[in-house]
Amino acid sequence: MTRRSALALAGSVGAGALIGCDDAGGAGADAGTNESDAAASDVVAADSSICTLYPEQVEGPYYVPGDLVRQDITEGRPGTPLTLRLRIVGQGACVPLAGVAVDVWHCDALGVYSGFPSQVGGLDTRGQTFLRGTQASDANGEVEFTTIYPGWYPGRTTHIHFKVRPTATSEAVAQLYFPEALSQQVYAQLPPYNSRGPKDTSNAGDGTNRLGIPQMPLVESKGDGFVARYVVAIAKPAGAKP
C-alpha cells in the first residue's frame, strides 16, 4: 500500500465503548482536511455488533510531518483539559494492534494551528508545535493524548485530526467530531473559548463532513475537563504487528 492508500476505518459503537471513564478504552481521533474534499475508503466493519464504518478523510493543509513523540501535546496552551484515548484494532475480530504510529493534531481554543502562517487573527505560528503529537500503540492497541478541547475557525465545525500509520508505507486519516451541545456549552461558558462566541458551522453544515460521519460521544467529565474514547478499526496491511 502506498502512503495515500485508503485503509479501512471503523468506529466502535459497542455498549460502553465510548463512555468516558478512566479505564482503558478506545478514543477516536481525526485527521486532516482538505477542507472541501472527503473520500470514503472501502471499509469493512470489524464486527457488525461492535464496529460501524468510519470513512477515511483527506489529510488537509495543517499536517506537519515528523514524529513528535509525546503524550502531553498542550505546550501550555490555555483551554479546557481533554484526555483523548484511542484503541487501534484490526478488522474482523477487532484484535488490538501494537506498535502502530498514531498522529494527532488540532487547533487551539482560539482556532489557531501551530506550524503555519495566516492563522486566525493573522498569527504566524511557523516553528511552533503545540497541539501536535505522535504515539505508538501499546500491547492493547491503545494511545492516550493529553490535550485541550479544540476551538473553532471559520467554515469548520469542532474537530480533531488523526492519522494511523500501521507500517512505513501505509496510513489512514480521519477526523473526530464533537457533540453539538457540548461544544455550545464550552464555547459559551468557558474561557478562553467564550471570548469568541459560538462557532459559525455546525457538524451537519461542515462541507468536509458531507459523508455524515457521526459525532463522537465525548461523554464524561474528568476534574475540570473531559475524557473522550474511541476505537478505530483498520484493515491491517502486510507487515503490521498483531
N, C-alpha and C positions, 0 to 999 in steps of 0.2 A: 504494500500500500504506500502511496506517496504521502507527502506532508499534508496535502489538501484532500486526501481521501476521506470520504464520509464513513464514519463508524456509526454503528447503531447505538442510540442512546435510549434509555427508558427511565422514567421516574417512578420511584416506589410509591405505591398508594396503599400498602398493607396497613392494617389497623395498628395505630400507634407508631408507625414507622416515621411519621412526620411530626410527632409530638415533641416539643422542645423541652426535654428534661435533661438531666446531667449525665445520663449513662451513654454508652456507645450507641450510635445511630448513624444514619446516612443523612447528609445535608446536601442540598442542591447548590449548584453553582451555575454560573452563567458564563457566557463568553461574548466575545467581541461583536461588534456591529459593523456592518457596512450599512449605515443607518437606514438604507432603503431596501436592502435585499435580505431575504431569508429563504433558505432552501431546506426542504425536508430530506433527510437521509433515508436510505432504505433501512427501515428499522424492524426489529423483531422483539416482541415483548419477552422479557426474561422469564416471566411466568405470568400467565393471564390472571392469576389470583393475587399476584404481588406487584407486578410492574406494568405500567402502561407506557405507550410510546412517548418519547420526548424528542421532538425534531431537532436536528442539528441546525445551527445558525452560523452566519459568517462571522469572521473574526473582528472586523471593524477597524477603525482608524487609530484606536488608542492602545493597542497591544505593543508591549516593548519586549523583544526577545532577550533571552538571557535568564539563567536560573538564579533568582534571588531567594535562596532557600532560607525560610524563616516561618515561624508560626504567627508572631505578632507583626502585623503589617501596618499598624496605625501611624508609627513615627510621630506620635504626639498630636495627631490631627484631632481637633475637637469634634465631638459628636456622641450620640448615644451608643454605648458598647453593644457589639454584636458578636456572638460566637457562632461561627459557621462550620458545621460538621458535615462532611461528605463521606459516603461509603461508595467505593468503586467496585462493581461486581461484573462478572461475565454473564452474557445472555444465557438463557436456558435454565440452569439451576440457581442462578444468582450467586455463584461462588465468588467470594471476595478475591480481588486481585491485588497482590502485594507488589510493591516496587514500581507502581505507576506514578509518573510525574503529573501533578495537578497544579496548574497556574490559576490564580485568581486576581482580578483587578476590577476596580470600580472608582467612581468619582467620590469626592469628599462631601461633607454636609452642605457645601455651597455650590455643588455641581462642577467642581474642578478636578480634572485628571492630572496626575503627575506626568512629567516627561514630555510635555508638548506646549507649543506656543498657542496664542489666541484662544485661551480658555475663557470661561465666564468671567466677566469683569475686565477682560483684556490682559489677564495674567499670562506670564510666560513661565512655565514650570519645567523647562528643559533642565536636565541634570538632577531632578528630584525623583524620588522613588516611593513616595507614600502611597499606601493602599494598593500595593502590588506584592505578590509573593508566590513561592513555589514550595510544595512539599511532595515527598514520595509516600505513597500509601503504605501503611504498616501491614502486619500479617492478617489483620481483619479487613483490609482494604480501605482503611479509614485515614482521613486527614482532618485536621482542625485548624481553623484560622481565627485569630483574634483581630477584630476589625471594628468598624463603626457602621451604623445604619447608613446606607447611601443616601445622598441628596438627589437632586434632580437638575436637569438642564433643559433648555427649550427644545421641544419636539420629541422628548423621550420620557417614558414613564420610569419609575424606580426600578433599577435592575443591577445585577452583578454579573460580570463576565467570568466564564471559566473555560479552561482548555484541559483536556485529558490527553496525556501522551503515553500510551502503553509501551511503545518502542521508539527508537530513534527516528523511525521513518513513518510513523503513523500518529494521527491525532484526531480529536473531535472537539468541536467548540459549541457552546450553547450559552444561554442566559437564564438567570433566575428572575422571576417577577414576584413582587411582594403584594400582600393583601391591600386592597384599596383603603379599607377602614383604618388599618394600622398606619399606613403612610399618611393619611389625612390627620390622624392623631399626632404623629411625630412632628409633622411639618407645622401644625397649628400651635402646639403646646410647648415643644422642647427647643431650647437654644442649642446651636445657632440656627437651626432649621427655620424657626419661626421668624427670623429676620427677612426671609424671602417670601413667605406665604405659601399657598398651595401650588402644587405642580400644575403645569398647563396641559399635560397629556395624560389620559387615563390608560390603563392596561389595554382596554379594548380599542382605544383610539391610536395606539402606538403602531405606526406603519411597519416597524421592524418585527412586530409580533402579529403579523397578519395571518400566521398559521394558527393563532389562537392557543398558544402554549398556556396552560393553566397557571394561576398564581401559586406560589409556594406557600403552604400553610405555615408561616412563621408564627409560632403559637404561644410560646411560654416566656414569661418574664423571668429574668435571672438578675437579682440585685437591681441595679438601676438600668439594666439593658434587656437584651433578648437573646434567646438561643434558637438557631434555625438548623434543621436537619434535612438531609435528602439522600436518597440512594440513587446513584447514577449507574445504569446498566449499559455496558458497551459490548459490541461484537468483538471478542478477543482475537486480535491478529496473531499470526505466527510470530513466535519469539517473545510474547508476553508471558510473564510469570504467572503460575497458577495461584 
